[in-house]
Amino acid sequence: MPQKITLGYKALMAEAEAKVSHVSAADAVQMLGRPDVVIVDIRDPREIQREGRIPGSFSAPRGMLEFWVDPESPYHKPVFAEDKTFVIHCASGWRSLLATDVLQRMGLGPVLNMQGGFTAWKDAGGPVEKVETK
């Protein structure tokens, strides 16, 4: 018997959209380099390798994000314990929307979803750096 999904991605995104705080890519470009802001890239490392990244951004793959944020997790990353504003982005804004919802529910704050993701960042003229392959 096939699975019957009762809560699809569109409903999840609509719920998150109503709850999360957002920042436009153009405004995020203006925030780059501020000492009180961390731009968090939740894309897969292969995407970052292929497309480049926002200079100075912190890479936190979506699959590890909750574990890296929670100070009780053995995988916790100290950057998420800092008193900063966290701007979350993915490629187009879908994964980051859902991730921002979860992070706000976890108590991280302030945390903002960058609307349109890395694509919107590039369209807004934001700088991009290539990642060297090892």
C-alpha positions as CSV (number, residue, x, y, z in Angstrom):
1,M,0.0,0.0,0.0
2,P,1.4,3.4,-0.9
3,Q,2.2,6.0,1.8
4,K,-0.4,8.7,2.4
5,I,1.3,11.9,3.3
6,T,-1.1,14.0,5.5
7,L,1.1,17.1,5.9
8,G,3.0,18.0,2.7
9,Y,5.8,20.4,2.2
10,K,3.6,23.2,1.0
11,A,1.6,23.1,4.3
12,L,4.9,22.9,6.3
13,M,6.3,25.9,4.4
14,A,3.0,27.9,4.8
15,E,3.1,27.3,8.5
16,A,6.7,28.3,8.7
17,E,6.2,31.4,6.6
18,A,3.6,32.7,9.0
19,K,5.9,32.3,12.0
20,V,9.5,33.0,11.0
21,S,11.3,36.3,10.7
22,H,12.8,37.2,7.3
23,V,15.4,39.3,5.7
24,S,15.7,40.1,2.0
25,A,18.9,39.1,0.2
26,A,19.6,42.8,-0.5
27,D,19.4,43.6,3.3
28,A,21.5,40.6,4.1
29,V,24.2,41.9,1.7
30,Q,24.3,45.1,3.9
31,M,24.6,42.9,7.0
32,L,27.7,41.1,5.7
33,G,30.8,41.7,7.8
34,R,28.9,43.1,10.8
35,P,30.4,41.6,14.0
36,D,26.9,40.9,15.4
37,V,25.8,38.8,12.5
38,V,26.5,35.2,11.4
39,I,25.4,34.1,8.0
40,V,24.7,30.4,8.1
41,D,24.8,28.4,4.9
42,I,22.8,25.2,5.3
43,R,23.5,23.9,1.8
44,D,25.1,20.5,1.2
45,P,28.9,20.8,0.9
46,R,28.7,19.7,-2.7
47,E,26.5,22.7,-3.5
48,I,28.9,25.0,-1.9
49,Q,31.8,23.5,-3.8
50,R,29.9,23.9,-7.1
51,E,28.4,27.3,-6.6
52,G,30.7,29.1,-4.1
53,R,29.7,30.7,-0.9
54,I,29.1,34.0,0.9
55,P,32.5,35.2,2.2
56,G,32.8,34.6,5.9
57,S,29.6,32.5,6.1
58,F,29.4,29.5,8.5
59,S,28.6,26.2,6.8
60,A,26.2,24.1,8.8
61,P,24.7,21.3,6.6
62,R,21.0,21.0,7.1
63,G,21.2,17.5,8.4
64,M,23.4,18.5,11.3
65,L,21.9,21.9,12.1
66,E,19.8,21.1,15.2
67,F,22.6,19.0,16.7
68,W,25.1,21.8,16.1
69,V,22.8,24.4,17.7
70,D,21.9,22.5,20.9
71,P,24.5,23.1,23.6
72,E,23.6,19.7,25.1
73,S,24.5,17.9,21.9
74,P,27.9,16.2,21.6
75,Y,28.1,17.9,18.2
76,H,27.4,21.4,19.4
77,K,29.3,24.2,17.7
78,P,30.2,27.2,19.9
79,V,29.3,29.8,17.2
80,F,25.6,29.0,17.9
81,A,26.1,30.0,21.6
82,E,27.2,33.5,20.7
83,D,25.0,36.6,21.2
84,K,24.6,37.2,17.4
85,T,21.9,37.5,14.8
86,F,21.8,34.4,12.6
87,V,20.9,34.7,9.0
88,I,20.0,31.3,7.6
89,H,20.2,30.5,3.9
90,C,20.1,27.7,1.4
91,A,19.9,27.8,-2.4
92,S,16.4,29.1,-2.9
93,G,14.9,29.7,0.5
94,W,12.9,26.5,1.0
95,R,15.2,24.6,3.3
96,S,16.2,27.7,5.2
97,L,12.5,28.6,5.8
98,L,11.9,25.2,7.4
99,A,15.3,25.4,9.3
100,T,14.6,28.9,10.6
101,D,11.2,27.7,11.9
102,V,12.9,24.8,13.8
103,L,15.7,27.1,15.1
104,Q,13.2,29.7,16.4
105,R,11.3,26.8,18.1
106,M,14.6,25.7,19.7
107,G,15.1,29.1,21.2
108,L,17.9,30.4,19.0
109,G,17.4,34.1,18.4
110,P,17.4,36.3,16.7
111,V,17.3,34.1,13.6
112,L,16.3,35.3,10.2
113,N,15.5,33.4,7.0
114,M,17.1,35.0,4.0
115,Q,14.4,35.0,1.4
116,G,15.4,33.6,-2.0
117,G,18.5,32.0,-0.6
118,F,21.9,32.0,-2.3
119,T,20.3,32.6,-5.7
120,A,18.7,35.9,-4.5
121,W,22.0,36.8,-2.8
122,K,23.8,36.6,-6.2
123,D,21.0,38.5,-7.9
124,A,21.3,41.3,-5.3
125,G,25.0,41.7,-6.2
126,G,26.3,40.0,-3.0
127,P,29.9,38.8,-3.1
128,V,30.6,35.1,-3.8
129,E,33.8,33.3,-3.1
130,K,34.9,30.0,-4.7
131,V,35.7,27.2,-2.4
132,E,39.0,25.4,-3.1
133,T,38.8,21.7,-3.5
134,K,41.1,19.7,-1.3
